[in-house]
């Protein structure tokens, strides 16, 4: 078992937060870098949300998700 949560864990958390805000967007998967960043920066991104018009709300939720799940492994 890994010491890190999976991308699915982070996506589920992010989707829950987006739903709580009433936003219609959901993340099917995350892009995960193939290494754990030694600077403890997030090693994942959610490009599906890049074109959504509600940038401020989405950025807040991404920050919260990255704080909670800074490092994830592939599913």
Helices and strands as residue ranges (DSSP letters): E 5-6, H 7-20, E 31-32, E 44-45, G 47-49, H 55-68, E 72-73
